[in-house]
Amino acid sequence: MNISWRNKLNGEGLYLISKIAQKTGTLSYTGWENFEAVREAGHPLLWGTWHGQSMLLMPFFLKKLTPYRTIIMMPDDWRGESLYYWTKKNNFHPQPMNLEDKGMDTARKFAELVKLVKEKGYHNYISPDGPHGPSHVVKPGLIYLAEKTGAPIVPIGAYARNVYEVKRWDAYAMPLPFAHIEVAIGQPIYVPRKANRQEMSEKVASAIHHILAQAKANFYLKYETGQW
């Protein structure tokens, strides 16, 4: 991907924000055993959460997922340039793609993605309501990818009180320095062949909402009991 100097600067800014949050903040998490169970069974997995969570989860990804090959999805236009640069600097595998496009180029890229997940064991992080909403609506791409690869969808969510929230459709949350970030990981959701995609989309959306509520509850439980 050709990246303009402006988007390289934006990507560098995102990288610095994620690194500062990782180095200065504190992190705790629950549900890691769900990831381990899928991995020990020999399956890659598809991390799923809302678009506004991406930056808030990055300190967790940097701490726990760098040993594992992980794809991060992003738009294949100018919006994805900064994310591509940021993803590469964080040693993850960027995958620019527009799953809403029905053209041959997207079909080719999707086939490559399926191969990376199914045959080479890459995990994948995807925001099912991205890249431009509507907010908290699971689009068909994630369900279709799970169906084609056999990889389960694992809902993940994070909560922090000290964040800057960008005023846009996804309420994009950026952790401030010294923030405590609480992460929760849910049970894997397997998508059978020829599944009812609408029903599966609703199931995944419900699971993401639940795990986000769990992360928030865990945060305040630890805060009130002085566990951090």
Residue frames relative to the residue before (quaternion, step in Angstrom):
aa qw qx qy qz dx dy dz
M 1.0000 0.0000 0.0000 0.0000 0.00 0.00 0.00
N 0.3511 -0.7119 0.5700 0.2122 3.57 -0.93 0.93
I 0.1162 -0.8165 0.5655 0.0101 3.56 -0.72 1.11
S 0.4069 -0.7140 0.5160 0.2417 3.58 -0.77 1.01
W 0.6324 -0.5434 0.3833 0.3974 3.57 -1.18 0.49
R 0.6264 0.5455 -0.3411 0.4402 3.57 1.06 -0.72
N 0.7013 0.4487 -0.2726 0.4822 3.57 0.93 -0.85
K 0.5617 0.5526 -0.3923 0.4746 3.59 1.20 -0.37
L 0.6397 0.5108 -0.3180 0.4783 3.57 1.02 -0.81
N 0.6376 0.5164 -0.3233 0.4715 3.57 0.99 -0.81
G 0.6581 0.5109 -0.2988 0.4654 3.56 0.99 -0.88
E 0.6309 0.5203 -0.3253 0.4749 3.56 1.05 -0.77
G 0.6336 0.5304 -0.3248 0.4601 3.57 1.05 -0.75
L 0.6461 0.5068 -0.3122 0.4777 3.57 0.98 -0.84
Y 0.6323 0.5372 -0.3234 0.4551 3.56 1.02 -0.83
L 0.6715 0.4957 -0.3001 0.4619 3.59 0.90 -0.91
I 0.6342 0.5283 -0.3336 0.4554 3.59 0.97 -0.81
S 0.6879 0.4787 -0.2887 0.4630 3.58 0.88 -0.92
K 0.6607 0.5013 -0.3101 0.4649 3.59 1.01 -0.77
I 0.6444 0.5099 -0.3250 0.4681 3.60 0.97 -0.82
A 0.6444 0.5124 -0.3197 0.4690 3.58 0.98 -0.83
Q 0.6581 0.5095 -0.3072 0.4614 3.58 1.00 -0.82
K 0.7293 0.4599 -0.2461 0.4428 3.58 0.86 -0.97
T 0.7776 0.3658 -0.1878 0.4757 3.60 0.94 -0.82
G 0.6921 0.5048 -0.2792 0.4339 3.58 1.10 -0.61
T 0.3904 -0.6590 0.5708 0.2957 3.52 -1.37 -0.12
L 0.1625 -0.7942 0.5849 0.0274 3.52 -1.13 0.74
S 0.0885 0.7588 -0.6447 0.0274 3.54 -1.04 0.78
Y 0.0818 -0.8140 0.5750 -0.0105 3.55 -1.12 0.60
T 0.1568 -0.7468 0.6378 0.1043 3.52 -1.31 0.47
G 0.7437 0.4289 -0.3009 0.4152 3.55 -1.25 0.48
W 0.3413 0.7589 -0.4979 0.2442 3.60 1.23 0.21
E 0.5770 0.6002 -0.3729 0.4096 3.57 1.14 -0.59
N 0.5865 0.5688 -0.3764 0.4369 3.62 1.14 -0.46
F 0.6319 0.5033 -0.3152 0.4981 3.57 1.08 -0.75
E 0.6720 0.5119 -0.3006 0.4427 3.57 0.87 -0.98
A 0.6432 0.5338 -0.3309 0.4380 3.59 0.96 -0.81
V 0.6554 0.4928 -0.3093 0.4816 3.58 0.98 -0.83
R 0.6711 0.5060 -0.2998 0.4514 3.57 0.89 -0.94
E 0.6800 0.4894 -0.2928 0.4608 3.59 0.93 -0.88
A 0.6325 0.5087 -0.3275 0.4836 3.58 1.22 -0.44
G 0.5498 -0.6565 0.3660 0.3643 3.57 1.31 0.00
H 0.5675 0.5995 -0.3839 0.4137 3.58 1.22 0.34
P 0.3746 -0.6279 0.6111 0.3033 3.56 -1.19 0.50
L 0.2237 -0.7859 0.5568 0.1490 3.57 -1.20 0.19
L 0.3611 -0.7008 0.5788 0.2084 3.51 -1.35 0.40
W 0.2584 -0.7522 0.5881 0.1470 3.57 -0.46 1.21
G 0.0186 -0.8214 0.5700 -0.0082 3.59 -0.85 0.92
T 0.2493 0.7382 -0.6054 0.1626 3.57 -0.91 0.96
W 0.6612 -0.5254 0.3564 0.3997 3.57 -1.26 0.18
H 0.6779 -0.5479 0.3313 0.3613 3.52 -1.19 0.72
G 0.6719 0.5314 -0.3003 0.4195 3.59 0.96 -0.80
Q 0.6156 0.5804 -0.3282 0.4200 3.58 1.29 -0.21
S 0.4550 0.7590 -0.4181 0.2050 3.58 1.20 -0.50
M 0.7251 0.4262 -0.2581 0.4753 3.60 0.75 -0.99
L 0.6261 0.5527 -0.3323 0.4383 3.57 1.06 -0.74
L 0.7002 0.4622 -0.2611 0.4774 3.58 1.11 -0.66
M 0.5123 0.6960 -0.4159 0.2833 3.60 1.13 -0.45
P 0.6256 0.5175 -0.3764 0.4462 3.70 0.88 -0.64
F 0.6303 0.5145 -0.3301 0.4786 3.59 1.08 -0.70
F 0.6560 0.5069 -0.3161 0.4613 3.59 0.90 -0.88
L 0.6569 0.5111 -0.3152 0.4561 3.58 0.95 -0.85
K 0.6892 0.4842 -0.2784 0.4615 3.58 1.01 -0.77
K 0.8326 0.2902 -0.0957 0.4619 3.57 0.82 -1.02
L 0.7848 0.4011 -0.1890 0.4330 3.61 1.00 -0.68
T 0.4745 0.6908 -0.4530 0.3040 3.62 1.15 -0.18
P 0.6318 0.5147 -0.3794 0.4382 3.68 1.00 -0.43
Y 0.7131 0.4212 -0.2389 0.5069 3.59 1.22 -0.40
R 0.4921 -0.6593 0.4801 0.3044 3.56 -1.03 0.78
T 0.0408 0.8254 -0.5537 0.1021 3.55 -0.46 1.25
I 0.2699 -0.7452 0.5953 0.1321 3.55 -0.90 1.04
I 0.1150 -0.7586 0.6359 0.0839 3.55 -1.07 0.76
M 0.3308 -0.7645 0.5284 0.1643 3.55 -0.69 1.15
M 0.0660 0.7807 -0.6184 0.0617 3.56 -1.19 0.64
P 0.6235 -0.5268 0.3956 0.4210 3.63 -1.19 0.32
D 0.3965 -0.7252 0.5139 0.2297 3.57 -1.14 0.62
D 0.5888 0.5302 -0.3913 0.4681 3.59 1.15 0.59
W 0.8109 -0.2736 0.1792 0.4851 3.59 -1.25 -0.32
R 0.6056 0.5773 -0.3603 0.4126 3.59 1.10 -0.61
G 0.7038 0.4817 -0.2669 0.4488 3.56 1.12 -0.63
E 0.4804 0.7030 -0.4347 0.2935 3.60 1.21 -0.28
S 0.6752 0.4822 -0.2967 0.4729 3.60 0.84 -0.95
L 0.6641 0.5034 -0.3016 0.4633 3.58 0.99 -0.85
Y 0.6038 0.5511 -0.3494 0.4579 3.58 1.07 -0.72
Y 0.6682 0.4977 -0.2896 0.4711 3.57 0.88 -0.99
W 0.6642 0.5145 -0.2889 0.4589 3.57 0.91 -0.96
T 0.6652 0.5135 -0.2996 0.4517 3.58 0.93 -0.94
K 0.6534 0.5092 -0.3113 0.4658 3.58 0.94 -0.87
K 0.6632 0.5085 -0.3105 0.4530 3.60 0.93 -0.86
N 0.7013 0.4377 -0.2591 0.4995 3.57 1.15 -0.57
N 0.4991 -0.7099 0.3846 0.3147 3.58 1.33 0.33
F 0.4872 0.5881 -0.4867 0.4241 3.54 1.02 0.88
H 0.5275 -0.6446 0.4682 0.2950 3.56 -1.31 0.26
P 0.2276 -0.7994 0.5375 0.1426 3.65 -0.32 1.16
Q 0.0700 -0.7915 0.6069 0.0187 3.57 -1.03 0.81
P 0.1357 -0.8064 0.5715 0.0683 3.61 0.00 1.25
M 0.2453 0.7634 -0.5616 0.2040 3.58 -0.79 1.01
N 0.2143 -0.7390 0.6223 0.1438 3.54 -1.18 0.63
L 0.2275 -0.8227 0.5085 0.1137 3.56 -0.10 1.30
E 0.6078 0.5513 -0.3621 0.4422 3.59 1.24 -0.18
D 0.5965 0.5533 -0.3571 0.4588 3.58 1.27 -0.28
K 0.2836 -0.7873 0.5306 0.1351 3.59 -0.91 0.89
G 0.4360 0.7357 -0.4331 0.2847 3.60 1.25 0.17
M 0.6967 -0.4879 0.3421 0.3995 3.54 -1.35 0.24
D 0.6178 0.5514 -0.3563 0.4328 3.59 1.02 -0.70
T 0.6552 0.4917 -0.3063 0.4849 3.57 0.99 -0.81
A 0.6264 0.5379 -0.3361 0.4532 3.59 1.01 -0.79
R 0.6504 0.5072 -0.3125 0.4712 3.59 1.01 -0.81
K 0.6701 0.4925 -0.3002 0.4672 3.58 0.90 -0.90
F 0.6396 0.5215 -0.3300 0.4582 3.57 1.02 -0.76
A 0.6313 0.5247 -0.3303 0.4659 3.59 1.02 -0.78
E 0.6355 0.5153 -0.3219 0.4764 3.60 1.05 -0.75
L 0.6450 0.5228 -0.3143 0.4603 3.57 1.01 -0.82
V 0.6348 0.5241 -0.3246 0.4657 3.58 0.94 -0.87
K 0.6546 0.5158 -0.3103 0.4573 3.58 0.97 -0.85
L 0.6454 0.5232 -0.3232 0.4531 3.59 0.95 -0.86
V 0.7045 0.4501 -0.2636 0.4812 3.57 0.96 -0.87
K 0.7591 0.4310 -0.2210 0.4349 3.56 0.68 -1.14
E 0.7895 0.3346 -0.1649 0.4874 3.59 0.87 -0.93
K 0.7838 0.3253 -0.1718 0.5003 3.60 1.02 -0.71
G 0.5031 -0.7289 0.3743 0.2747 3.55 1.29 0.13
Y 0.3376 0.7346 -0.5217 0.2724 3.59 1.12 0.52
H 0.3512 -0.6603 0.6137 0.2530 3.54 -1.16 0.68
N 0.1996 -0.7895 0.5726 0.0949 3.56 -1.21 0.42
Y 0.1740 -0.7534 0.6257 0.1030 3.56 -1.05 0.86
I 0.0879 0.8011 -0.5817 0.1104 3.55 -0.71 1.08
S 0.2761 -0.7299 0.6022 0.1684 3.55 -1.08 0.80
P 0.3069 -0.8208 0.4464 0.1813 3.61 -0.18 1.21
D 0.6852 0.4336 -0.3112 0.4956 3.62 1.22 -0.16
G 0.5439 0.6204 -0.3969 0.4022 3.59 1.29 0.08
P 0.6321 -0.0476 -0.7267 -0.2647 1.46 -2.49 0.28
H 0.7991 0.2718 -0.1428 0.5168 3.62 1.17 -0.17
G 0.6923 -0.5129 0.2776 0.4250 3.57 1.11 0.65
P 0.4770 0.0209 -0.8239 -0.3053 1.45 -2.46 -0.37
S 0.6388 -0.5745 0.3678 0.3558 3.53 -1.17 0.68
H 0.8710 0.1027 -0.1009 0.4697 3.52 -1.16 0.88
V 0.5327 0.5574 -0.4398 0.4606 3.56 1.08 0.78
V 0.3145 -0.7530 0.5495 0.1792 3.58 -0.68 1.10
K 0.2499 -0.7746 0.5677 0.1239 3.55 -0.59 1.18
P 0.6812 -0.5476 0.2999 0.3824 3.61 -1.16 0.48
G 0.5339 0.6836 -0.4052 0.2890 3.62 1.09 -0.60
L 0.6731 0.4938 -0.3030 0.4596 3.60 0.87 -0.91
I 0.6586 0.5048 -0.3092 0.4646 3.58 0.93 -0.89
Y 0.6568 0.5131 -0.3035 0.4617 3.57 0.95 -0.89
L 0.6494 0.5121 -0.3176 0.4639 3.59 0.98 -0.83
A 0.6511 0.5070 -0.3147 0.4691 3.59 0.97 -0.82
E 0.6439 0.5273 -0.3134 0.4573 3.56 1.02 -0.81
K 0.7132 0.4683 -0.2575 0.4537 3.58 0.91 -0.93
T 0.7539 0.3982 -0.2151 0.4763 3.61 1.00 -0.75
G 0.3826 -0.7123 0.4967 0.3154 3.59 1.11 -0.60
A 0.4950 0.6510 -0.4308 0.3815 3.58 1.28 0.06
P 0.4214 -0.7119 0.4917 0.2719 3.61 -0.86 0.85
I 0.4155 -0.6498 0.5713 0.2805 3.53 -1.28 0.46
V 0.1019 -0.7881 0.6058 0.0389 3.57 -0.79 1.02
P 0.2932 -0.7716 0.5348 0.1808 3.61 -0.43 1.15
I 0.0158 -0.7885 0.6142 -0.0286 3.56 -1.01 0.84
G 0.0354 0.8060 -0.5892 0.0429 3.56 -1.05 0.73
A 0.1684 -0.7826 0.5939 0.0802 3.54 -1.21 0.54
Y 0.0866 -0.7722 0.6264 0.0622 3.52 -1.28 0.50
A 0.0870 0.7517 -0.6517 0.0511 3.54 -1.12 0.77
R 0.4293 -0.7025 0.5015 0.2659 3.56 -1.05 0.70
N 0.7286 0.3963 -0.2242 0.5117 3.57 1.04 -0.81
V 0.3211 0.7275 -0.5337 0.2878 3.55 0.12 1.33
Y 0.3120 -0.6606 0.6296 0.2645 3.50 -1.39 0.23
E 0.1818 -0.8025 0.5634 0.0740 3.56 -0.65 1.12
V 0.3395 -0.7417 0.5473 0.1875 3.56 -0.64 1.16
K 0.3736 -0.7516 0.5031 0.2057 3.57 -0.77 1.04
R 0.4313 0.6483 -0.5155 0.3578 3.54 0.12 1.31
W 0.8092 -0.3542 0.1746 0.4350 3.57 -1.32 0.07
D 0.7707 0.3746 -0.1967 0.4765 3.61 0.98 -0.78
A 0.3436 -0.7484 0.4933 0.2802 3.62 1.29 0.00
Y 0.0090 0.8595 -0.5094 0.0412 3.56 0.96 1.00
A 0.1965 -0.8144 0.5427 0.0606 3.58 -0.60 1.21
M 0.0830 -0.7899 0.6075 0.0112 3.57 -0.76 1.09
P 0.3834 -0.7531 0.4803 0.2349 3.61 -0.55 1.11
L 0.3707 -0.7086 0.5585 0.2203 3.54 -1.03 0.83
P 0.6533 -0.4907 0.3726 0.4401 3.62 -1.18 0.34
F 0.8380 0.1937 -0.1891 0.4738 3.54 -1.17 0.83
A 0.3790 0.7224 -0.4935 0.3015 3.59 1.20 0.37
H 0.3111 -0.6826 0.6164 0.2396 3.53 -1.24 0.53
I 0.1242 -0.7973 0.5899 0.0297 3.57 -0.77 1.07
E 0.1502 -0.7783 0.6076 0.0502 3.53 -0.82 1.07
V 0.1061 -0.8077 0.5799 0.0060 3.58 -0.72 1.13
A 0.0705 -0.7759 0.6256 0.0409 3.57 -1.07 0.77
I 0.1789 -0.7769 0.6008 0.0589 3.55 -1.01 0.95
G 0.2967 -0.8011 0.5013 0.1375 3.56 -0.76 1.05
Q 0.6871 -0.4493 0.3798 0.4263 3.51 -1.39 -0.06
P 0.5297 -0.6371 0.4483 0.3354 3.61 -1.03 0.70
I 0.2076 -0.7539 0.6141 0.1069 3.53 -1.16 0.76
Y 0.1792 -0.7902 0.5803 0.0817 3.57 -0.56 1.16
V 0.2405 -0.7675 0.5830 0.1150 3.56 -0.97 0.94
P 0.2918 -0.7807 0.5223 0.1807 3.63 -0.43 1.12
R 0.6351 -0.5059 0.4170 0.4086 3.53 -1.28 0.35
K 0.8436 0.1087 -0.1240 0.5110 3.55 -1.09 0.84
A 0.2386 0.7812 -0.5348 0.2161 3.56 1.04 0.78
N 0.5201 -0.5718 0.5159 0.3692 3.54 -1.27 0.34
R 0.3237 -0.8070 0.4589 0.1825 3.57 -0.20 1.27
Q 0.6077 0.5450 -0.3629 0.4494 3.58 1.06 -0.61
E 0.6657 0.4910 -0.3000 0.4751 3.58 0.94 -0.88
M 0.6593 0.4968 -0.3133 0.4695 3.58 0.97 -0.81
S 0.6185 0.5409 -0.3438 0.4546 3.60 1.02 -0.74
E 0.6644 0.4921 -0.2994 0.4763 3.57 0.96 -0.86
K 0.6357 0.5280 -0.3273 0.4582 3.59 1.02 -0.75
V 0.6685 0.4883 -0.2988 0.4748 3.58 0.94 -0.89
A 0.6345 0.5273 -0.3334 0.4564 3.61 0.95 -0.83
S 0.6542 0.5098 -0.3074 0.4665 3.57 0.95 -0.88
A 0.6574 0.5136 -0.3073 0.4578 3.58 0.98 -0.85
I 0.6465 0.5041 -0.3249 0.4716 3.60 1.00 -0.77
H 0.6355 0.5157 -0.3311 0.4696 3.60 0.93 -0.83
H 0.6583 0.5196 -0.3085 0.4488 3.58 0.93 -0.90
I 0.7036 0.4668 -0.2870 0.4525 3.58 0.84 -0.94
L 0.6041 0.5322 -0.3567 0.4740 3.60 1.13 -0.53
A 0.6413 0.5030 -0.3177 0.4846 3.58 1.01 -0.78
Q 0.6339 0.5313 -0.3253 0.4583 3.58 1.06 -0.74
A 0.6376 0.5224 -0.3267 0.4624 3.58 0.97 -0.83
K 0.6620 0.4982 -0.3040 0.4703 3.59 0.95 -0.85
A 0.6519 0.5106 -0.3148 0.4640 3.59 0.95 -0.85
N 0.6488 0.5127 -0.3147 0.4660 3.59 0.97 -0.85
F 0.6094 0.5643 -0.3426 0.4392 3.57 1.03 -0.82
Y 0.7523 0.4055 -0.2324 0.4643 3.58 0.69 -1.06
L 0.5681 0.5650 -0.3863 0.4571 3.59 1.15 -0.46
K 0.6921 0.4606 -0.2728 0.4842 3.57 0.90 -0.92
Y 0.6231 0.5431 -0.3344 0.4528 3.57 1.08 -0.75
E 0.7218 0.4578 -0.2511 0.4543 3.58 0.84 -1.00
T 0.7287 0.3944 -0.2377 0.5070 3.59 1.15 -0.54
G 0.4998 -0.7078 0.3963 0.3035 3.57 1.26 0.25
Q 0.3368 0.7680 -0.4872 0.2438 3.58 1.07 0.67
W 0.7814 0.0975 -0.1184 0.6049 3.59 1.25 -0.02
